Amino acid sequence: MGDPVAGGGGQAARALGTREPGSGLTGTGRSAGCRRSPLRIRATSGARRRSIALLVLASVCLVQIGCGFRLRGAVEIPAELNPIYIQSAGGSPVRQAILEQLAGSDVVVAPAATGARLILRVLSEASTSRVVAVDARGRVLAYELHYLVNYDAVAADGSQKVPAQSLDLVRNFDNPDVEVLGKQLEERLIFDDFARDAADRILMRLRVALL
């Protein structure tokens, strides 16, 4: 006959709620399979968090649209003022950025002022920089970059549609420890971004004034 103590070990282990090797029982007397529910709950919570994040992102997009943010191709001007001609000095970065913004929209760009009903005039644009920080040895640490644009808009008969406006875009530029060509390239990229920003602002102002 087997030892009654040894023979009853499994029952004693189950009665005391301890784990018996190979039995799959835990201290609470539940099998390992019953412990998966919390994992499913956590997965569900993660899905809910992702859903909430998407809702927040959608809300932000709606707010931006309500504040005047527009996708490329969504530029509007009254039909009676179409087509438009963009007048500027040769090689104007702002004019090029405006043309890119108008691409794919319902706004027709006239090749000359004589065939246009509205003339958007980029009167002047200039880029400047000034030193704003130096170290103890006099080495430049940061610049302040400016991009100044003046513009207006007139109808074909010369009447003022948008009075003369000025934009002064500003950005700080840290002086990195890189080669001169690298600094010039980074500065050039900043001024290209200035031109795109100016184009956005001008078209938004044009839309507000005309619609």
C-alpha positions, 0 to 999 in steps of 0.5 A: 500500500502506498503511503497515505500521506504521499497519496493525499499530497495532491488533495492537500495541495489543492485544499491549501491552494498551493501549486502542485507541479504539473497540475496547472493550479495557482495559489488561488486554485485557478488554471493558467488559462483563467489568467488571460482576461486581464491581457484582453482587457489591457488590449481593449484599453489600448484600442480605446486609447488609439481611438481617442487619439484619432478623435483628438487628431481629427478635432485638431484638423477641423480647428485648423480648417476653421481657422483658415488652413487650406490644402493646396488647390483649395484657393478661392477668388470670385469668378468675376475676378478670374483670371489673375495675374501675378506681377513681381520682379524677375525671379521672385521666390514669393511669386513662384510659391504663389504659382505652386499654391494655385496649381490644381485650383480653380484660379486661372493664372493669366500670362500677362496683365492685359488678359487678367481681371485681378492683378496681384502685385508683389511690390518688393521682397527682401531678406536680411539677417542680424547677429543676436548672440555672440560668445566671449571670443566674439564668435557668432552664436545666432542670427535673426533672419527677416523676410519682408514682403510688400504687396497689393491687388488691383482690378483690371480698371485700376481700382484697389481690391487689397490695399498695400500690405506688409509681411515681416517674417522672422526666425532665429538661426543658430550658427552651427559648427559646420562648413560655410557651404552647410550654413549657406544651404541651411539659411537658403532653405529657411528663406525658401520656407519664408517664401512659401509662408508668405505665399500662404498668408498673401492668398489667405488675405486675398481670399478674406478681402475678396469673398 
